[in-house]
Amino acid sequence: MDWDEVRPKPQSSVITVGQDLSGQSIGELESRIETLKKEIERTEAELSRKRAHEAAASALFKS
């Protein structure tokens, strides 16, 4: 039996801000960066939707 089979696989989708990165490989760090970039894009898209909604509501009530 190989220890890699017994050891649980780490969840790569879970990212903790401020986490110690010294034990991560280059591939893991690159994956982390890509995940964070996608999360930033998702957050910016939601922010844009909320700003558009706020502007529409503001325009409606100023009339």
C-alpha angles and dihedrals in degrees: 000000000000119000090226088064093052098042113085115246113247116245105249093190093064111089124179118198110235092021117154105259099185094097096052124100125234090258092051091049092049090049090049091053092051091049091049092048090053090049091050090051091049092048093048091050091052091047090052091050091050093048091050090049091049092049091049092050091047092051091049095053096042092061 
